[in-house]
Amino acid sequence: MKLVILDRDGVINFDSDAYIKSPDEWKAIPGSLDAIARLTQAGYHVAVATNQAGVGRGLFEMATLNAIHDKMHRAVGQAGGRIDAVFYCPHARESNCGCRKPKPGLYEEISKRFGMSLKGIPCIGDSQRDLEAATAVGGQPMLVLTGKGAMTKREGKLPPGTLVFKNLAEATKSFLKE
């Protein structure tokens, strides 16, 4: 099985320091929906692993998070793609849970759900915590410079072997051999 794991905010859609708190605030980064469609058409299963502390902080309800994800699924579908599963951590940073990236809990859950090792699986994110979670499970960390990616690169603490790309479209080209 071919699998890719994507972070949501800053990779698929524009990020906000004030959180994406409604479907209206969710806006796709140009090229990201087409990139997911190309992955789907190439036989990849696409999983999203996203921290959503806004729920834990009381900034929005689970119903709103579900509505945001419904909008994302529809937008990806209209582009000809599919997201097979969305895994999210709704906890605030202070909860010290095992599913909040950089801890690998979300990735471990993806591994269980798809019944496969994540060794070498492309894991695309825009933050240090995305890269650390990917590395913890043996995934291939891939940094995109959208969202917080440029700042993450400037900080210079990338795990060994991290690949860096302009955006999701460029990252997918690298392993689709386009």
C-alpha positions as CSV (number, residue, x, y, z in Angstrom):
1,M,0.0,0.0,0.0
2,K,1.2,3.5,-0.8
3,L,0.5,6.0,1.9
4,V,1.4,9.7,2.5
5,I,0.7,11.7,5.7
6,L,0.0,15.4,5.5
7,D,-0.3,18.0,8.2
8,R,-3.3,20.3,7.6
9,D,-2.7,23.9,8.5
10,G,0.2,25.4,6.6
11,V,0.4,22.4,4.2
12,I,-3.1,21.9,2.7
13,N,-4.6,25.2,3.8
14,F,-3.4,28.6,4.9
15,D,-2.5,28.7,8.6
16,S,-3.5,31.4,11.2
17,D,-1.8,32.2,14.5
18,A,-5.4,32.7,15.8
19,Y,-6.4,29.2,14.6
20,I,-8.7,28.2,11.8
21,K,-12.0,28.4,13.8
22,S,-14.7,28.1,11.1
23,P,-15.2,26.6,7.6
24,D,-15.1,30.2,6.2
25,E,-11.6,30.6,7.5
26,W,-10.4,27.4,5.8
27,K,-8.7,28.4,2.5
28,A,-6.7,26.0,0.4
29,I,-3.1,26.9,-0.5
30,P,-2.9,27.2,-4.3
31,G,-1.8,23.8,-5.8
32,S,-2.5,21.8,-2.7
33,L,-5.8,20.3,-3.8
34,D,-4.4,19.3,-7.2
35,A,-1.4,17.7,-5.4
36,I,-3.7,15.6,-3.3
37,A,-5.6,14.7,-6.5
38,R,-2.4,13.6,-8.2
39,L,-1.5,11.4,-5.1
40,T,-5.0,9.8,-5.2
41,Q,-4.7,9.2,-9.0
42,A,-1.3,7.6,-8.4
43,G,-2.8,5.1,-6.0
44,Y,-1.7,6.7,-2.7
45,H,-3.8,6.7,0.4
46,V,-3.8,10.1,2.0
47,A,-4.0,10.6,5.7
48,V,-4.0,13.9,7.5
49,A,-2.4,14.3,11.0
50,T,-3.2,17.6,12.6
51,N,-3.0,19.2,16.0
52,Q,-6.3,21.1,16.7
53,A,-5.7,22.7,20.1
54,G,-8.4,25.3,19.4
55,V,-10.9,22.6,20.5
56,G,-9.1,22.0,23.8
57,R,-8.8,25.8,24.4
58,G,-12.6,26.2,23.8
59,L,-12.1,28.4,20.7
60,F,-14.4,26.1,18.7
61,E,-16.5,23.0,19.2
62,M,-16.0,19.5,17.7
63,A,-19.0,20.2,15.4
64,T,-17.1,23.1,13.9
65,L,-13.9,21.0,13.4
66,N,-16.1,18.4,11.6
67,A,-17.6,21.2,9.4
68,I,-14.1,22.4,8.6
69,H,-13.0,18.9,7.6
70,D,-16.2,18.4,5.6
71,K,-15.2,21.5,3.6
72,M,-11.7,20.2,3.1
73,H,-13.0,16.8,1.9
74,R,-15.4,18.4,-0.5
75,A,-12.7,20.7,-1.9
76,V,-10.3,17.8,-2.4
77,G,-13.0,15.7,-4.0
78,Q,-13.9,18.5,-6.4
79,A,-10.2,18.6,-7.5
80,G,-10.4,14.8,-8.2
81,G,-8.7,13.6,-5.0
82,R,-9.5,11.9,-1.8
83,I,-8.4,12.1,1.8
84,D,-8.8,8.6,3.3
85,A,-8.7,9.6,7.0
86,V,-8.1,12.6,9.2
87,F,-6.4,12.1,12.6
88,Y,-6.5,15.0,15.0
89,C,-5.4,15.9,18.5
90,P,-8.0,18.1,20.1
91,H,-6.0,18.7,23.3
92,A,-4.3,21.9,24.4
93,R,-0.6,21.9,24.7
94,E,-0.9,21.8,28.6
95,S,-2.7,18.5,28.6
96,N,0.6,16.7,27.8
97,C,-1.3,14.0,25.9
98,G,0.4,11.4,23.7
99,C,-1.3,12.3,20.5
100,R,-0.2,16.0,20.2
101,K,2.7,16.3,17.8
102,P,5.7,16.2,18.3
103,K,4.7,13.1,20.2
104,P,4.1,10.3,17.7
105,G,0.6,9.2,18.9
106,L,-1.3,10.3,15.8
107,Y,1.2,8.6,13.5
108,E,1.0,5.4,15.6
109,E,-2.7,5.5,15.2
110,I,-2.4,5.9,11.4
111,S,0.0,2.9,11.4
112,K,-2.5,0.8,13.2
113,R,-5.5,1.9,11.1
114,F,-3.7,1.2,7.8
115,G,-2.0,-2.0,9.2
116,M,1.5,-1.0,8.1
117,S,4.8,0.3,9.2
118,L,5.4,4.0,8.6
119,K,9.1,3.4,7.8
120,G,10.0,5.5,4.8
121,I,6.5,6.9,4.4
122,P,6.4,10.5,3.2
123,C,5.3,12.7,6.1
124,I,4.8,16.3,4.9
125,G,4.6,19.2,7.4
126,D,5.5,22.8,8.0
127,S,6.7,22.7,11.6
128,Q,9.4,21.2,13.7
129,R,6.8,19.1,15.6
130,D,5.6,17.5,12.3
131,L,9.1,16.5,11.4
132,E,9.9,15.1,14.9
133,A,6.7,13.0,14.9
134,A,7.5,11.6,11.5
135,T,11.1,10.8,12.5
136,A,9.9,9.1,15.7
137,V,8.0,6.5,13.6
138,G,10.6,6.1,10.9
139,G,8.8,8.2,8.3
140,Q,10.5,10.4,5.7
141,P,10.2,13.9,7.1
142,M,9.4,16.5,4.4
143,L,9.2,20.2,5.1
144,V,7.2,22.6,3.0
145,L,8.0,26.3,3.1
146,T,4.4,27.3,3.2
147,G,2.7,28.0,6.6
148,K,5.4,28.0,9.3
149,G,7.8,26.2,7.0
150,A,10.2,29.0,6.1
151,M,10.5,29.9,9.8
152,T,11.1,26.2,10.7
153,K,13.9,26.0,8.1
154,R,15.5,29.3,9.3
155,E,15.6,27.9,12.9
156,G,17.8,25.1,11.5
157,K,16.9,22.2,13.8
158,L,15.7,19.9,11.1
159,P,16.0,16.2,11.8
160,P,18.7,14.4,9.7
161,G,17.4,13.4,6.2
162,T,14.6,16.0,6.1
163,L,13.8,17.0,2.5
164,V,12.7,20.6,1.9
165,F,10.2,21.8,-0.8
166,K,8.5,25.0,-1.8
167,N,5.0,23.6,-1.2
168,L,2.9,20.4,-1.2
169,A,2.8,20.4,-5.0
170,E,6.6,20.3,-5.2
171,A,6.9,17.7,-2.5
172,T,4.5,15.3,-4.2
173,K,6.4,15.7,-7.5
174,S,9.5,14.4,-5.8
175,F,8.1,11.0,-5.0
176,L,5.6,10.8,-7.8
177,K,8.6,11.2,-10.2
178,E,6.8,13.9,-12.1
